[in-house]
């Protein structure tokens, strides 16, 4: 079964993503920030990580850099509501650093599920 890790400090967004992914038949794990996510990923690698870019402790950009360094084949979807005026900058930076896809919040289920299916089947 395909394993997807959802990383977001916003519990409502995390639960929304976990719910739609589980209903679509994916195995899902979750983390509140990049620090926790990397610890979990090292013990139980995911086929895909959906990663918020603005979080406490370890932000998404730092997490992408670490993932790419230690797991070069990891698939990543970056998401963010960003900070005023910085959303596009963050999304572009995430793609430059190795995210496969990048989306601005709010997200809709169809868009996320299509991206997931494209990346992991």
Biopython code that builds the backbone (N, CA, C, O; Angstrom):
import numpy as np
from Bio.PDB.StructureBuilder import StructureBuilder

atoms = [
    (1, "UNK", "N", (0.846, -1.183, 0.000)),
    (1, "UNK", "CA", (0.000, 0.000, 0.000)),
    (1, "UNK", "C", (0.891, 1.245, 0.000)),
    (1, "UNK", "O", (1.892, 1.298, 0.714)),
    (2, "UNK", "N", (0.531, 2.216, -0.781)),
    (2, "UNK", "CA", (1.290, 3.462, -0.876)),
    (2, "UNK", "C", (1.158, 4.264, 0.413)),
    (2, "UNK", "O", (0.059, 4.490, 0.919)),
    (3, "UNK", "N", (2.313, 4.689, 0.929)),
    (3, "UNK", "CA", (2.368, 5.436, 2.190)),
    (3, "UNK", "C", (2.639, 6.913, 1.908)),
    (3, "UNK", "O", (3.607, 7.263, 1.232)),
    (4, "UNK", "N", (1.770, 7.768, 2.436)),
    (4, "UNK", "CA", (1.921, 9.218, 2.276)),
    (4, "UNK", "C", (2.025, 9.849, 3.650)),
    (4, "UNK", "O", (1.232, 9.549, 4.543)),
    (5, "UNK", "N", (3.011, 10.728, 3.819)),
    (5, "UNK", "CA", (3.176, 11.466, 5.067)),
    (5, "UNK", "C", (2.693, 12.895, 4.864)),
    (5, "UNK", "O", (3.106, 13.577, 3.926)),
    (6, "UNK", "N", (1.813, 13.336, 5.756)),
    (6, "UNK", "CA", (1.274, 14.694, 5.729)),
    (6, "UNK", "C", (1.933, 15.481, 6.855)),
    (6, "UNK", "O", (1.860, 15.093, 8.021)),
    (7, "UNK", "N", (2.576, 16.590, 6.497)),
    (7, "UNK", "CA", (3.307, 17.398, 7.476)),
    (7, "UNK", "C", (2.764, 18.829, 7.434)),
    (7, "UNK", "O", (2.949, 19.552, 6.455)),
    (8, "UNK", "N", (2.095, 19.215, 8.513)),
    (8, "UNK", "CA", (1.517, 20.558, 8.598)),
    (8, "UNK", "C", (1.264, 20.878, 10.058)),
    (8, "UNK", "O", (0.763, 20.034, 10.800)),
    (9, "UNK", "N", (1.602, 22.080, 10.477)),
    (9, "UNK", "CA", (1.358, 22.473, 11.867)),
    (9, "UNK", "C", (-0.108, 22.813, 12.123)),
    (9, "UNK", "O", (-0.529, 22.880, 13.278)),
    (10, "UNK", "N", (-0.875, 23.025, 11.086)),
    (10, "UNK", "CA", (-2.307, 23.315, 11.203)),
    (10, "UNK", "C", (-3.059, 21.983, 11.285)),
    (10, "UNK", "O", (-3.154, 21.256, 10.296)),
    (11, "UNK", "N", (-3.588, 21.672, 12.463)),
    (11, "UNK", "CA", (-4.237, 20.375, 12.665)),
    (11, "UNK", "C", (-5.466, 20.196, 11.770)),
    (11, "UNK", "O", (-5.762, 19.074, 11.358)),
    (12, "UNK", "N", (-6.174, 21.260, 11.467)),
    (12, "UNK", "CA", (-7.355, 21.154, 10.591)),
    (12, "UNK", "C", (-6.933, 20.759, 9.180)),
    (12, "UNK", "O", (-7.545, 19.884, 8.568)),
    (13, "UNK", "N", (-5.890, 21.403, 8.663)),
    (13, "UNK", "CA", (-5.392, 21.061, 7.323)),
    (13, "UNK", "C", (-4.843, 19.633, 7.311)),
    (13, "UNK", "O", (-5.087, 18.879, 6.368)),
    (14, "UNK", "N", (-4.114, 19.270, 8.343)),
    (14, "UNK", "CA", (-3.549, 17.925, 8.441)),
    (14, "UNK", "C", (-4.662, 16.874, 8.428)),
    (14, "UNK", "O", (-4.574, 15.887, 7.697)),
    (15, "UNK", "N", (-5.695, 17.080, 9.222)),
    (15, "UNK", "CA", (-6.807, 16.126, 9.286)),
    (15, "UNK", "C", (-7.566, 16.064, 7.961)),
    (15, "UNK", "O", (-7.988, 14.988, 7.537)),
    (16, "UNK", "N", (-7.742, 17.222, 7.304)),
    (16, "UNK", "CA", (-8.406, 17.264, 5.994)),
    (16, "UNK", "C", (-7.630, 16.406, 4.987)),
    (16, "UNK", "O", (-8.208, 15.562, 4.302)),
    (17, "UNK", "N", (-6.322, 16.631, 4.908)),
    (17, "UNK", "CA", (-5.505, 15.880, 3.955)),
    (17, "UNK", "C", (-5.474, 14.394, 4.288)),
    (17, "UNK", "O", (-5.609, 13.556, 3.397)),
    (18, "UNK", "N", (-5.299, 14.063, 5.556)),
    (18, "UNK", "CA", (-5.288, 12.651, 5.956)),
    (18, "UNK", "C", (-6.605, 11.976, 5.587)),
    (18, "UNK", "O", (-6.608, 10.849, 5.091)),
    (19, "UNK", "N", (-7.703, 12.648, 5.822)),
    (19, "UNK", "CA", (-9.022, 12.092, 5.542)),
    (19, "UNK", "C", (-9.215, 11.789, 4.055)),
    (19, "UNK", "O", (-9.634, 10.690, 3.692)),
    (20, "UNK", "N", (-8.911, 12.761, 3.199)),
    (20, "UNK", "CA", (-9.127, 12.520, 1.760)),
    (20, "UNK", "C", (-8.182, 11.448, 1.222)),
    (20, "UNK", "O", (-8.554, 10.675, 0.339)),
    (21, "UNK", "N", (-6.965, 11.402, 1.754)),
    (21, "UNK", "CA", (-6.001, 10.395, 1.290)),
    (21, "UNK", "C", (-6.386, 8.995, 1.752)),
    (21, "UNK", "O", (-6.284, 8.034, 0.989)),
    (22, "UNK", "N", (-6.828, 8.881, 2.996)),
    (22, "UNK", "CA", (-7.270, 7.579, 3.501)),
    (22, "UNK", "C", (-8.491, 7.087, 2.738)),
    (22, "UNK", "O", (-8.587, 5.903, 2.415)),
    (23, "UNK", "N", (-9.425, 7.991, 2.449)),
    (23, "UNK", "CA", (-10.625, 7.607, 1.674)),
    (23, "UNK", "C", (-10.261, 7.155, 0.268)),
    (23, "UNK", "O", (-10.970, 6.352, -0.340)),
    (24, "UNK", "N", (-9.146, 7.678, -0.245)),
    (24, "UNK", "CA", (-8.685, 7.294, -1.583)),
    (24, "UNK", "C", (-7.861, 5.999, -1.553)),
    (24, "UNK", "O", (-7.407, 5.522, -2.593)),
    (25, "UNK", "N", (-7.672, 5.436, -0.350)),
    (25, "UNK", "CA", (-6.997, 4.145, -0.246)),
    (25, "UNK", "C", (-5.521, 4.179, 0.087)),
    (25, "UNK", "O", (-4.847, 3.153, -0.006)),
    (26, "UNK", "N", (-5.006, 5.325, 0.471)),
    (26, "UNK", "CA", (-3.591, 5.423, 0.823)),
    (26, "UNK", "C", (-3.385, 5.200, 2.313)),
    (26, "UNK", "O", (-4.256, 5.501, 3.129)),
    (27, "UNK", "N", (-2.212, 4.667, 2.653)),
    (27, "UNK", "CA", (-1.803, 4.590, 4.049)),
    (27, "UNK", "C", (-1.218, 5.951, 4.393)),
    (27, "UNK", "O", (-0.390, 6.468, 3.643)),
    (28, "UNK", "N", (-1.629, 6.544, 5.510)),
    (28, "UNK", "CA", (-1.235, 7.915, 5.824)),
    (28, "UNK", "C", (-0.625, 7.992, 7.218)),
    (28, "UNK", "O", (-1.127, 7.388, 8.167)),
    (29, "UNK", "N", (0.467, 8.748, 7.324)),
    (29, "UNK", "CA", (1.023, 9.117, 8.622)),
    (29, "UNK", "C", (1.088, 10.635, 8.655)),
    (29, "UNK", "O", (0.990, 11.288, 7.616)),
    (30, "UNK", "N", (1.254, 11.198, 9.848)),
    (30, "UNK", "CA", (1.238, 12.656, 9.947)),
    (30, "UNK", "C", (2.256, 13.149, 10.950)),
    (30, "UNK", "O", (2.664, 12.434, 11.865)),
    (31, "UNK", "N", (2.660, 14.408, 10.749)),
    (31, "UNK", "CA", (3.607, 15.073, 11.651)),
    (31, "UNK", "C", (3.260, 16.557, 11.700)),
    (31, "UNK", "O", (2.715, 17.113, 10.746)),
    (32, "UNK", "N", (3.585, 17.192, 12.834)),
    (32, "UNK", "CA", (3.251, 18.599, 13.054)),
    (32, "UNK", "C", (4.318, 19.556, 12.539)),
    (32, "UNK", "O", (4.052, 20.750, 12.394)),
    (33, "UNK", "N", (5.520, 19.057, 12.259)),
    (33, "UNK", "CA", (6.583, 19.921, 11.741)),
    (33, "UNK", "C", (7.654, 19.059, 11.079)),
    (33, "UNK", "O", (7.610, 17.830, 11.138)),
    (34, "UNK", "N", (8.605, 19.726, 10.455)),
    (34, "UNK", "CA", (9.648, 19.015, 9.730)),
    (34, "UNK", "C", (10.562, 18.191, 10.608)),
    (34, "UNK", "O", (11.052, 17.145, 10.181)),
    (35, "UNK", "N", (10.798, 18.636, 11.814)),
    (35, "UNK", "CA", (11.670, 17.890, 12.738)),
    (35, "UNK", "C", (11.068, 16.516, 13.043)),
    (35, "UNK", "O", (11.753, 15.497, 12.958)),
    (36, "UNK", "N", (9.786, 16.502, 13.398)),
    (36, "UNK", "CA", (9.095, 15.241, 13.679)),
    (36, "UNK", "C", (9.005, 14.398, 12.403)),
    (36, "UNK", "O", (9.206, 13.184, 12.434)),
    (37, "UNK", "N", (8.702, 15.054, 11.290)),
    (37, "UNK", "CA", (8.558, 14.343, 10.017)),
    (37, "UNK", "C", (9.834, 13.611, 9.633)),
    (37, "UNK", "O", (9.780, 12.458, 9.205)),
    (38, "UNK", "N", (10.973, 14.260, 9.781)),
    (38, "UNK", "CA", (12.234, 13.615, 9.396)),
    (38, "UNK", "C", (12.538, 12.424, 10.297)),
    (38, "UNK", "O", (13.039, 11.402, 9.827)),
    (39, "UNK", "N", (12.243, 12.546, 11.565)),
    (39, "UNK", "CA", (12.450, 11.416, 12.483)),
    (39, "UNK", "C", (11.576, 10.236, 12.062)),
    (39, "UNK", "O", (12.046, 9.100, 12.000)),
    (40, "UNK", "N", (10.305, 10.507, 11.772)),
    (40, "UNK", "CA", (9.394, 9.456, 11.325)),
    (40, "UNK", "C", (9.825, 8.874, 9.981)),
    (40, "UNK", "O", (9.803, 7.659, 9.787)),
    (41, "UNK", "N", (10.217, 9.748, 9.057)),
    (41, "UNK", "CA", (10.599, 9.321, 7.709)),
    (41, "UNK", "C", (11.799, 8.378, 7.743)),
    (41, "UNK", "O", (11.859, 7.414, 6.979)),
    (42, "UNK", "N", (12.754, 8.657, 8.629)),
    (42, "UNK", "CA", (13.943, 7.802, 8.736)),
    (42, "UNK", "C", (13.574, 6.396, 9.205)),
    (42, "UNK", "O", (14.220, 5.422, 8.815)),
    (43, "UNK", "N", (12.537, 6.286, 10.041)),
    (43, "UNK", "CA", (12.114, 4.982, 10.553)),
    (43, "UNK", "C", (11.106, 4.284, 9.654)),
    (43, "UNK", "O", (11.051, 3.055, 9.613)),
    (44, "UNK", "N", (10.311, 5.064, 8.936)),
    (44, "UNK", "CA", (9.248, 4.512, 8.097)),
    (44, "UNK", "C", (9.075, 5.424, 6.882)),
    (44, "UNK", "O", (8.150, 6.236, 6.838)),
    (45, "UNK", "N", (9.973, 5.289, 5.888)),
    (45, "UNK", "CA", (9.929, 6.189, 4.734)),
    (45, "UNK", "C", (8.579, 6.151, 4.011)),
    (45, "UNK", "O", (7.957, 5.099, 3.862)),
    (46, "UNK", "N", (8.164, 7.307, 3.582)),
    (46, "UNK", "CA", (6.916, 7.438, 2.831)),
    (46, "UNK", "C", (7.219, 7.459, 1.338)),
    (46, "UNK", "O", (8.319, 7.818, 0.918)),
    (47, "UNK", "N", (6.233, 7.071, 0.553)),
    (47, "UNK", "CA", (6.364, 7.150, -0.904)),
    (47, "UNK", "C", (6.229, 8.588, -1.382)),
    (47, "UNK", "O", (6.699, 8.950, -2.461)),
    (48, "UNK", "N", (5.573, 9.404, -0.549)),
    (48, "UNK", "CA", (5.335, 10.809, -0.880)),
    (48, "UNK", "C", (5.142, 11.586, 0.411)),
    (48, "UNK", "O", (4.501, 11.105, 1.345)),
    (49, "UNK", "N", (5.700, 12.794, 0.459)),
    (49, "UNK", "CA", (5.474, 13.682, 1.590)),
    (49, "UNK", "C", (4.738, 14.915, 1.094)),
    (49, "UNK", "O", (5.164, 15.558, 0.135)),
    (50, "UNK", "N", (3.631, 15.243, 1.752)),
    (50, "UNK", "CA", (2.921, 16.505, 1.503)),
    (50, "UNK", "C", (3.333, 17.414, 2.640)),
    (50, "UNK", "O", (3.069, 17.116, 3.804)),
    (51, "UNK", "N", (3.978, 18.523, 2.311)),
    (51, "UNK", "CA", (4.738, 19.298, 3.281)),
    (51, "UNK", "C", (4.383, 20.775, 3.259)),
    (51, "UNK", "O", (4.528, 21.449, 2.238)),
    (52, "UNK", "N", (3.915, 21.269, 4.402)),
    (52, "UNK", "CA", (3.687, 22.704, 4.552)),
    (52, "UNK", "C", (5.048, 23.392, 4.591)),
    (52, "UNK", "O", (6.017, 22.833, 5.104)),
    (53, "UNK", "N", (5.117, 24.586, 4.058)),
    (53, "UNK", "CA", (6.392, 25.297, 4.013)),
    (53, "UNK", "C", (6.634, 26.207, 5.207)),
    (53, "UNK", "O", (7.784, 26.522, 5.511)),
    (54, "UNK", "N", (5.580, 26.636, 5.891)),
    (54, "UNK", "CA", (5.731, 27.547, 7.035)),
    (54, "UNK", "C", (5.249, 26.824, 8.295)),
    (54, "UNK", "O", (4.050, 26.658, 8.515)),
    (55, "UNK", "N", (6.215, 26.398, 9.116)),
    (55, "UNK", "CA", (5.921, 25.663, 10.348)),
    (55, "UNK", "C", (6.962, 26.017, 11.407)),
    (55, "UNK", "O", (8.049, 26.492, 11.078)),
    (56, "UNK", "N", (6.628, 25.785, 12.682)),
    (56, "UNK", "CA", (7.626, 25.978, 13.738)),
    (56, "UNK", "C", (8.638, 24.828, 13.774)),
    (56, "UNK", "O", (8.421, 23.782, 13.163)),
    (57, "UNK", "N", (9.715, 25.028, 14.477)),
    (57, "UNK", "CA", (10.783, 24.059, 14.730)),
    (57, "UNK", "C", (11.623, 23.765, 13.497)),
    (57, "UNK", "O", (12.824, 24.034, 13.504)),
    (58, "UNK", "N", (11.036, 23.229, 12.451)),
    (58, "UNK", "CA", (11.756, 22.996, 11.194)),
    (58, "UNK", "C", (10.776, 23.245, 10.063)),
    (58, "UNK", "O", (9.806, 22.508, 9.882)),
    (59, "UNK", "N", (11.046, 24.290, 9.311)),
    (59, "UNK", "CA", (10.152, 24.670, 8.220)),
    (59, "UNK", "C", (10.284, 23.726, 7.034)),
    (59, "UNK", "O", (11.182, 22.886, 6.976)),
    (60, "UNK", "N", (9.364, 23.888, 6.091)),
    (60, "UNK", "CA", (9.327, 23.035, 4.919)),
    (60, "UNK", "C", (10.555, 23.127, 4.034)),
    (60, "UNK", "O", (11.039, 22.109, 3.539)),
    (61, "UNK", "N", (11.065, 24.329, 3.829)),
    (61, "UNK", "CA", (12.252, 24.486, 2.972)),
    (61, "UNK", "C", (13.425, 23.718, 3.567)),
    (61, "UNK", "O", (14.137, 23.021, 2.845)),
    (62, "UNK", "N", (13.634, 23.839, 4.879)),
    (62, "UNK", "CA", (14.708, 23.092, 5.551)),
    (62, "UNK", "C", (14.487, 21.586, 5.412)),
    (62, "UNK", "O", (15.436, 20.826, 5.218)),
    (63, "UNK", "N", (13.244, 21.172, 5.511)),
    (63, "UNK", "CA", (12.914, 19.751, 5.409)),
    (63, "UNK", "C", (13.163, 19.241, 3.999)),
    (63, "UNK", "O", (13.679, 18.137, 3.827)),
    (64, "UNK", "N", (12.807, 20.023, 2.988)),
    (64, "UNK", "CA", (13.077, 19.631, 1.598)),
    (64, "UNK", "C", (14.575, 19.455, 1.390)),
    (64, "UNK", "O", (15.002, 18.472, 0.783)),
    (65, "UNK", "N", (15.372, 20.386, 1.879)),
    (65, "UNK", "CA", (16.825, 20.303, 1.726)),
    (65, "UNK", "C", (17.358, 19.014, 2.368)),
    (65, "UNK", "O", (18.175, 18.310, 1.776)),
    (66, "UNK", "N", (16.887, 18.715, 3.581)),
    (66, "UNK", "CA", (17.341, 17.499, 4.270)),
    (66, "UNK", "C", (16.872, 16.244, 3.547)),
    (66, "UNK", "O", (17.638, 15.292, 3.397)),
    (67, "UNK", "N", (15.614, 16.234, 3.097)),
    (67, "UNK", "CA", (15.112, 15.078, 2.350)),
    (67, "UNK", "C", (15.929, 14.837, 1.089)),
    (67, "UNK", "O", (16.329, 13.705, 0.813)),
    (68, "UNK", "N", (16.175, 15.882, 0.330)),
    (68, "UNK", "CA", (16.925, 15.743, -0.916)),
    (68, "UNK", "C", (18.356, 15.258, -0.658)),
    (68, "UNK", "O", (18.910, 14.482, -1.438)),
    (69, "UNK", "N", (18.940, 15.724, 0.441)),
    (69, "UNK", "CA", (20.309, 15.307, 0.788)),
    (69, "UNK", "C", (20.346, 13.832, 1.175)),
    (69, "UNK", "O", (21.207, 13.088, 0.706)),
    (70, "UNK", "N", (19.414, 13.408, 2.030)),
    (70, "UNK", "CA", (19.462, 12.061, 2.587)),
    (70, "UNK", "C", (18.624, 11.037, 1.827)),
    (70, "UNK", "O", (18.900, 9.840, 1.895)),
    (71, "UNK", "N", (17.617, 11.491, 1.113)),
    (71, "UNK", "CA", (16.720, 10.617, 0.349)),
    (71, "UNK", "C", (16.455, 11.274, -1.006)),
    (71, "UNK", "O", (15.370, 11.809, -1.231)),
    (72, "UNK", "N", (17.431, 11.238, -1.903)),
    (72, "UNK", "CA", (17.320, 11.999, -3.160)),
    (72, "UNK", "C", (16.118, 11.646, -4.030)),
    (72, "UNK", "O", (15.701, 12.458, -4.856)),
    (73, "UNK", "N", (15.556, 10.458, -3.861)),
    (73, "UNK", "CA", (14.422, 10.055, -4.692)),
    (73, "UNK", "C", (13.062, 10.346, -4.057)),
    (73, "UNK", "O", (12.025, 10.017, -4.632)),
    (74, "UNK", "N", (13.066, 10.958, -2.880)),
    (74, "UNK", "CA", (11.806, 11.243, -2.181)),
    (74, "UNK", "C", (10.926, 12.155, -3.042)),
    (74, "UNK", "O", (11.405, 13.093, -3.678)),
    (75, "UNK", "N", (9.635, 11.851, -3.040)),
    (75, "UNK", "CA", (8.670, 12.682, -3.762)),
    (75, "UNK", "C", (8.018, 13.633, -2.766)),
    (75, "UNK", "O", (7.651, 13.241, -1.658)),
    (76, "UNK", "N", (7.881, 14.888, -3.180)),
    (76, "UNK", "CA", (7.395, 15.927, -2.268)),
    (76, "UNK", "C", (6.368, 16.802, -2.970)),
    (76, "UNK", "O", (6.567, 17.235, -4.105)),
    (77, "UNK", "N", (5.265, 17.052, -2.272)),
    (77, "UNK", "CA", (4.312, 18.090, -2.670)),
    (77, "UNK", "C", (4.400, 19.159, -1.598)),
    (77, "UNK", "O", (4.131, 18.888, -0.428)),
    (78, "UNK", "N", (4.771, 20.363, -1.981)),
    (78, "UNK", "CA", (4.857, 21.484, -1.052)),
    (78, "UNK", "C", (3.539, 22.255, -1.072)),
    (78, "UNK", "O", (2.926, 22.440, -2.123)),
    (79, "UNK", "N", (3.117, 22.702, 0.116)),
    (79, "UNK", "CA", (1.896, 23.498, 0.224)),
    (79, "UNK", "C", (2.151, 24.679, 1.154)),
    (79, "UNK", "O", (2.948, 24.573, 2.085)),
    (80, "UNK", "N", (1.489, 25.787, 0.912)),
    (80, "UNK", "CA", (1.618, 26.918, 1.828)),
    (80, "UNK", "C", (0.518, 27.940, 1.612)),
    (80, "UNK", "O", (0.010, 28.117, 0.505)),
    (81, "UNK", "N", (0.171, 28.597, 2.685)),
    (81, "UNK", "CA", (-0.645, 29.803, 2.604)),
    (81, "UNK", "C", (0.321, 30.975, 2.541)),
    (81, "UNK", "O", (-0.039, 32.083, 2.143)),
    (82, "UNK", "N", (1.562, 30.700, 2.944)),
    (82, "UNK", "CA", (2.625, 31.689, 2.872)),
    (82, "UNK", "C", (2.395, 32.881, 3.764)),
    (82, "UNK", "O", (1.438, 32.942, 4.536)),
    (83, "UNK", "N", (3.269, 33.790, 3.638)),
    (83, "UNK", "CA", (3.171, 35.064, 4.324)),
    (83, "UNK", "C", (2.815, 36.084, 3.266)),
    (83, "UNK", "O", (3.144, 35.895, 2.095)),
    (84, "UNK", "N", (2.165, 37.137, 3.641)),
    (84, "UNK", "CA", (1.702, 38.122, 2.668)),
    (84, "UNK", "C", (2.827, 38.504, 1.709)),
    (84, "UNK", "O", (3.891, 38.959, 2.130)),
    (85, "UNK", "N", (2.579, 38.315, 0.429)),
    (85, "UNK", "CA", (3.537, 38.679, -0.604)),
    (85, "UNK", "C", (4.654, 37.685, -0.822)),
    (85, "UNK", "O", (5.462, 37.867, -1.732)),
    (86, "UNK", "N", (4.727, 36.633, -0.011)),
    (86, "UNK", "CA", (5.828, 35.687, -0.140)),
    (86, "UNK", "C", (5.394, 34.305, -0.616)),
    (86, "UNK", "O", (6.235, 33.423, -0.783)),
    (87, "UNK", "N", (4.115, 34.104, -0.834)),
    (87, "UNK", "CA", (3.622, 32.778, -1.183)),
    (87, "UNK", "C", (4.276, 32.247, -2.452)),
    (87, "UNK", "O", (4.801, 31.133, -2.454)),
    (88, "UNK", "N", (4.252, 33.023, -3.526)),
    (88, "UNK", "CA", (4.838, 32.556, -4.788)),
    (88, "UNK", "C", (6.339, 32.328, -4.657)),
    (88, "UNK", "O", (6.876, 31.378, -5.227)),
    (89, "UNK", "N", (7.014, 33.189, -3.914)),
    (89, "UNK", "CA", (8.450, 33.016, -3.678)),
    (89, "UNK", "C", (8.727, 31.686, -2.985)),
    (89, "UNK", "O", (9.633, 30.954, -3.383)),
    (90, "UNK", "N", (7.951, 31.370, -1.948)),
    (90, "UNK", "CA", (8.126, 30.104, -1.231)),
    (90, "UNK", "C", (7.826, 28.905, -2.122)),
    (90, "UNK", "O", (8.572, 27.925, -2.115)),
    (91, "UNK", "N", (6.742, 28.975, -2.887)),
    (91, "UNK", "CA", (6.385, 27.857, -3.763)),
    (91, "UNK", "C", (7.453, 27.637, -4.834)),
    (91, "UNK", "O", (7.813, 26.497, -5.124)),
    (92, "UNK", "N", (7.957, 28.712, -5.415)),
    (92, "UNK", "CA", (9.012, 28.587, -6.421)),
    (92, "UNK", "C", (10.301, 28.046, -5.810)),
    (92, "UNK", "O", (10.971, 27.209, -6.416)),
    (93, "UNK", "N", (10.651, 28.516, -4.618)),
    (93, "UNK", "CA", (11.855, 28.019, -3.938)),
    (93, "UNK", "C", (11.720, 26.525, -3.657)),
    (93, "UNK", "O", (12.680, 25.772, -3.819)),
    (94, "UNK", "N", (10.538, 26.101, -3.239)),
    (94, "UNK", "CA", (10.348, 24.681, -2.953)),
    (94, "UNK", "C", (10.567, 23.832, -4.203)),
    (94, "UNK", "O", (11.171, 22.762, -4.131)),
    (95, "UNK", "N", (10.077, 24.308, -5.345)),
    (95, "UNK", "CA", (10.282, 23.567, -6.593)),
    (95, "UNK", "C", (11.755, 23.580, -7.002)),
    (95, "UNK", "O", (12.282, 22.567, -7.461)),
    (96, "UNK", "N", (12.413, 24.720, -6.837)),
    (96, "UNK", "CA", (13.840, 24.809, -7.165)),
    (96, "UNK", "C", (14.665, 23.842, -6.316)),
    (96, "UNK", "O", (15.676, 23.315, -6.781)),
    (97, "UNK", "N", (14.241, 23.608, -5.078)),
    (97, "UNK", "CA", (14.978, 22.737, -4.162)),
    (97, "UNK", "C", (14.589, 21.267, -4.282)),
    (97, "UNK", "O", (15.229, 20.406, -3.678)),
    (98, "UNK", "N", (13.549, 20.974, -5.054)),
    (98, "UNK", "CA", (13.246, 19.576, -5.313)),
    (98, "UNK", "C", (11.830, 19.101, -5.090)),
    (98, "UNK", "O", (11.559, 17.912, -5.254)),
    (99, "UNK", "N", (10.912, 19.983, -4.721)),
    (99, "UNK", "CA", (9.517, 19.555, -4.609)),
    (99, "UNK", "C", (8.983, 19.231, -6.004)),
    (99, "UNK", "O", (9.240, 19.960, -6.962)),
    (100, "UNK", "N", (8.245, 18.141, -6.105)),
    (100, "UNK", "CA", (7.687, 17.731, -7.392)),
    (100, "UNK", "C", (6.528, 18.618, -7.819)),
    (100, "UNK", "O", (6.352, 18.903, -9.003)),
    (101, "UNK", "N", (5.743, 19.050, -6.842)),
    (101, "UNK", "CA", (4.608, 19.938, -7.072)),
    (101, "UNK", "C", (4.537, 20.935, -5.935)),
    (101, "UNK", "O", (5.075, 20.686, -4.857)),
    (102, "UNK", "N", (3.877, 22.064, -6.162)),
    (102, "UNK", "CA", (3.713, 23.084, -5.119)),
    (102, "UNK", "C", (2.360, 23.752, -5.306)),
    (102, "UNK", "O", (2.007, 24.168, -6.410)),
    (103, "UNK", "N", (1.601, 23.852, -4.209)),
    (103, "UNK", "CA", (0.254, 24.399, -4.260)),
    (103, "UNK", "C", (0.039, 25.431, -3.169)),
    (103, "UNK", "O", (0.564, 25.316, -2.062)),
    (104, "UNK", "N", (-0.744, 26.436, -3.509)),
    (104, "UNK", "CA", (-1.141, 27.472, -2.563)),
    (104, "UNK", "C", (-2.413, 27.024, -1.831)),
    (104, "UNK", "O", (-3.345, 26.504, -2.444)),
    (105, "UNK", "N", (-2.433, 27.234, -0.526)),
    (105, "UNK", "CA", (-3.646, 26.984, 0.253)),
    (105, "UNK", "C", (-4.613, 28.131, 0.009)),
    (105, "UNK", "O", (-4.156, 29.241, -0.265)),
    (106, "UNK", "N", (-5.900, 27.932, 0.091)),
    (106, "UNK", "CA", (-6.564, 26.683, 0.460)),
    (106, "UNK", "C", (-6.498, 25.660, -0.670)),
    (106, "UNK", "O", (-6.430, 26.015, -1.847)),
    (107, "UNK", "N", (-6.519, 24.409, -0.296)),
    (107, "UNK", "CA", (-6.406, 23.305, -1.241)),
    (107, "UNK", "C", (-7.776, 22.697, -1.496)),
    (107, "UNK", "O", (-8.664, 22.754, -0.646)),
    (108, "UNK", "N", (-7.933, 22.120, -2.670)),
    (108, "UNK", "CA", (-9.152, 21.347, -2.895)),
    (108, "UNK", "C", (-8.754, 19.892, -3.087)),
    (108, "UNK", "O", (-7.686, 19.588, -3.620)),
    (109, "UNK", "N", (-9.619, 19.012, -2.651)),
    (109, "UNK", "CA", (-9.329, 17.580, -2.643)),
    (109, "UNK", "C", (-8.968, 17.057, -4.034)),
    (109, "UNK", "O", (-8.035, 16.267, -4.175)),
    (110, "UNK", "N", (-9.692, 17.488, -5.049)),
    (110, "UNK", "CA", (-9.452, 16.971, -6.404)),
    (110, "UNK", "C", (-8.032, 17.278, -6.880)),
    (110, "UNK", "O", (-7.361, 16.406, -7.432)),
    (111, "UNK", "N", (-7.579, 18.497, -6.673)),
    (111, "UNK", "CA", (-6.239, 18.893, -7.111)),
    (111, "UNK", "C", (-5.163, 18.066, -6.412)),
    (111, "UNK", "O", (-4.229, 17.584, -7.054)),
    (112, "UNK", "N", (-5.296, 17.905, -5.109)),
    (112, "UNK", "CA", (-4.312, 17.140, -4.344)),
    (112, "UNK", "C", (-4.324, 15.677, -4.774)),
    (112, "UNK", "O", (-3.265, 15.091, -4.998)),
    (113, "UNK", "N", (-5.505, 15.082, -4.891)),
    (113, "UNK", "CA", (-5.578, 13.675, -5.265)),
    (113, "UNK", "C", (-5.041, 13.419, -6.672)),
    (113, "UNK", "O", (-4.431, 12.379, -6.919)),
    (114, "UNK", "N", (-5.259, 14.348, -7.588)),
    (114, "UNK", "CA", (-4.700, 14.201, -8.936)),
    (114, "UNK", "C", (-3.178, 14.240, -8.902)),
    (114, "UNK", "O", (-2.520, 13.440, -9.567)),
    (115, "UNK", "N", (-2.611, 15.178, -8.123)),
    (115, "UNK", "CA", (-1.152, 15.281, -8.001)),
    (115, "UNK", "C", (-0.569, 14.022, -7.352)),
    (115, "UNK", "O", (0.452, 13.500, -7.798)),
    (116, "UNK", "N", (-1.220, 13.549, -6.308)),
    (116, "UNK", "CA", (-0.752, 12.325, -5.625)),
    (116, "UNK", "C", (-0.768, 11.156, -6.588)),
    (116, "UNK", "O", (0.204, 10.406, -6.677)),
    (117, "UNK", "N", (-1.859, 10.998, -7.302)),
    (117, "UNK", "CA", (-1.982, 9.870, -8.248)),
    (117, "UNK", "C", (-0.909, 9.971, -9.331)),
    (117, "UNK", "O", (-0.320, 8.960, -9.715)),
    (118, "UNK", "N", (-0.658, 11.162, -9.817)),
    (118, "UNK", "CA", (0.365, 11.356, -10.842)),
    (118, "UNK", "C", (1.757, 10.980, -10.330)),
    (118, "UNK", "O", (2.569, 10.425, -11.071)),
    (119, "UNK", "N", (2.024, 11.287, -9.058)),
    (119, "UNK", "CA", (3.360, 11.044, -8.500)),
    (119, "UNK", "C", (3.581, 9.613, -8.012)),
    (119, "UNK", "O", (4.680, 9.075, -8.151)),
    (120, "UNK", "N", (2.539, 8.990, -7.438)),
    (120, "UNK", "CA", (2.746, 7.665, -6.858)),
    (120, "UNK", "C", (1.789, 6.599, -7.376)),
    (120, "UNK", "O", (1.896, 5.436, -6.988)),
    (121, "UNK", "N", (0.872, 6.968, -8.230)),
    (121, "UNK", "CA", (-0.064, 6.009, -8.802)),
    (121, "UNK", "C", (-1.220, 5.671, -7.899)),
    (121, "UNK", "O", (-2.080, 4.872, -8.269)),
]
sb = StructureBuilder()
sb.init_structure("model")
sb.init_model(0)
sb.init_chain("A")
sb.init_seg("    ")
for serial, (resi, resn, name, xyz) in enumerate(atoms, 1):
    if name == "N":
        sb.init_residue(resn, " ", resi, " ")
    sb.init_atom(name, np.array(xyz, "f"), 0.0, 1.0, " ", f" {name:<3s}", serial, name[0])
structure = sb.get_structure()
